């Protein structure tokens, strides 16, 4: 658990990371752009001098998220400098130290000591995603029926974008539900140990067709039972901006939250939410105004 | 009404202009920035070759709006090239021609022939503003009572930011109401022939204090009756992003709308509204998530 004497003492830590992904080119660091969440996160960790390099830190991420996707509870793990000795010193305030170097739309919410063998990717028991759908005239009852058909062990070959040739497509979905979030919004929540590339957006895309009455709920069962030989049906994955990596769940990891930091983020988010509410109302008003002007648009 | 033979034939036209002002540095053109609504509008009118210059076009605007303020129904008037002759040719499709050269967030909604003496500024009978306020825990009944006190002829010296030394502060407010717009939003609508600089934002700022219980509604009557000698009380004008110039009203002006153009804008706005609804829901969700994490933020 400790590094060699004389070197920076490091300990494996998991960080819970929040981000509004709308303005970033996805989570995973890329060579061709600096505008990734992970890029900012690594920069901040290095700036805070918590590790001499990311490469030497056994870094691992709970999930990858596409361009435009948000996360409330992304998790990464890595070796971080530690102050904790047998003498019972208090630990470096990790959240504070890292957040200082992050843009406002990316925040470390909490941290936890984890065993040396821990990996944010491989130790993850469940990933929870939420997909936000404006209810409008969607048939929610049919969507609920459709969503329930995803639950269980299935071949999701026709609910993903192929990423590797030899991939195995079997996945177990533990929960798939349509929740109502008030204010005319419904939320598709799906829980599984692991997902294929773009799987949630594909599931949401088909649920949207079901909600619009363009497909019957049972079509989902049909797609899940299609054989490998059969062609993937033509439909679009739902857009990324509505998707949130809601949480990554681990056994026996107890995240610590810095209350002051948490309160500050709560205030910032509440403020940003108010601004967004106003923008939403101004746009709603403009649609109504235009309807009056043009005779029912 | 007609220009000299041999020149471009022009006729006085009023244009109704919509814009989402959040990303612009106000309506009025400025030398130091290109990011004003009027700057874009003038550029588009010149690009569409509807006048050889703005300076020669008797240009006038219905209202000035601050940085960040939106408008559903701003109006400008100016001499524009015309095709209409005695032979009953159809007119140049002004809205289409100008919109082609505008960013998506600025649109000409409709146009009207107006008399040669018409001025968008001086011919305006009423300006209608709407200020959007997230209801939250605001005391709407008190705000209604407060708003009603603005109606009538008053000295608004303490409800504006001084712009000229010798200004006269008397204005008549024809209507001042708190409307409910659904989805937890209330709207302060105020109608007057003319407003002082930042008057609506000052009125909204005080109404907000009333709604928060920090002032009694009657405080508004007090402020309206303060003499010139008395110091302006310390309060902030409400922020600009919530303000919309809802309409400019004229006698006997009949705006023509291009149905195809109107339909397209309706679709664009409805789409943008959906996106904003999702962002609002994701932020609302994040506030809830954080509340759970930190124990009731």
Interface residues (C-beta under 8 A of the other chain):
Chain A: X18 X20 X22 X70 X72 X73 X109 X110 X130 X132 X134 X136 X181 X183 X184 X185 X187 X241 X242 X244 X246 X257 X259 X262 X263 X265 X266 X267 X269 X270 X272 X273 X274 X275 X276 X277 X278 X279 X280 X281 X282 X283 X284 X285 X286 X287 X289 X290 X291 X293 X294 X297
Chain B: X18 X20 X22 X70 X72 X73 X109 X110 X130 X132 X134 X136 X181 X183 X184 X185 X187 X241 X242 X244 X246 X257 X259 X262 X263 X265 X266 X267 X269 X270 X272 X273 X274 X275 X276 X277 X278 X279 X280 X281 X282 X283 X284 X285 X286 X287 X289 X290 X291 X293 X294 X297
